[in-house]
Amino acid sequence: MNKKRIGIISRWCSFNYGTNLQLWALSRFLEQAGHSPFLIRYYRADFIHNLVSAPIYGNEEVPFLKYLATFFCSPMEFYTRQIGNFTDKFFDLSPRVYCSGIELKEHPPEADIYITGSDQVWNFWSQPIDDSIRADMLAMLLQFGADSVKRFSFAPSFGPQTLDNGYKEAFTQAFRKFDYVSVREKAAMALCEECGVPNAEWVPEPTLLLPGEKYLSMMPEGSDIVPEKPYIFVYMLNENKETIENAKKLAASRGCILKIATANLATFTSIPDITVPATVPQFIHLAANADYVLTDSFHGTAFSLIFNRQFANLTSPRRNAADTRFQSIFERLGIETRNVGEDFTLPNDLDYKPINTAFETLRSTYCAEWFNKKLT
């Protein structure tokens, strides 16, 4: 198989740990398959739609002040977590930074293959359909570049499991250019079929395709943050004061200290005694060495499994729409639901022997040879 130049477009320039690590894992996977991946630096136009007030875009789950705090904390968050350093160190980058879908279409990066994925790259949130078609859908659905360039999706997620307000028609038209379509959630295969792709493949999230030692060996500098004492690691995307108090009690009962990584500095500033503004490598080491992990995050769950940590999933008012993500990963590895109980009781400890066997099967199935066959 000849080495291919592969342009990856995904969410990037984000202070979300999972976003950066899925992109890192996909890049490493493609390198192992013998190719030369690079990151297409595209700023999503809908980023601001995640930060503006609820009355404008109809999201009543996050209050205006929380949006406002997130908006003003974002630059400091990016600096604190050293995302720029991480991106520069671990990725080959497109020469050009793209700030619109039209710009990307007019000046596409040269490549043999374009890949969109993983993470929620096909979730356009509450962005109006007309705006999305002119911007983010052009990018995330690979509607740019020469016709001779192959177009793949690698484990993207739709987020919500419905396509409304013209999105179904837009996806249907865009998919006609694709040479291969895969999705991260099993339930998303039905959405692809609605959009004219009856044979979309359900594939694992790329973070699952690499063993834990690969992350630790590639990111050794993160070990400096690991406490000497046993600790419970909480990774929260959605702040919940009651959960934090329950976590403190759980840590005390197990003779542990508590370390918390959160989604944004607005939360960090409210609980500065136990929160950790970790870099991406530091996050990896905190997850890998925890006595126990509590998380409401898909990637928090994924890395708990990768590093064979005992863990439980925190409930969240914003998780209902994303439960298919957890269902898919649990089904692949033969695991029951891991939610904490109403009185904060923990699920039974996992036996990792069959889980690791499932990981071996998964990684031997979705290997370099599997990917390279898709290119023929």
Protein Blocks (a to p, Z undefined) as FASTA:
>chain_A
ZZddddddddehiabfklmmmmmmmmmmmmmnopacdddddddfklmmmmmcfklnopak
bcfklmmmmmmmmmmmmmmnommmmmmmmpccdfbdcfbfklmmmmccddfbdcedehjk
lbghjacfklmmmmmmmmmnopgcjfklccddehiaekiabdeehlmmmmmmmmmmpcbd
cdfblklmmmmmmnopakbccdddfklmpcfklmmmmmmmlmmmpcfbdcdddddfbdcf
klmmmmmmmmmmnopacddddfbfklmmmmmmlpccddfklmmmmmmmpfbdcdfbfklm
mmmmmnopacdddddfklmmmmmmmmmmmmmnopacfbdcfkopacddddfklmmmmmmm
mmmmmcfklmmmmmZZ
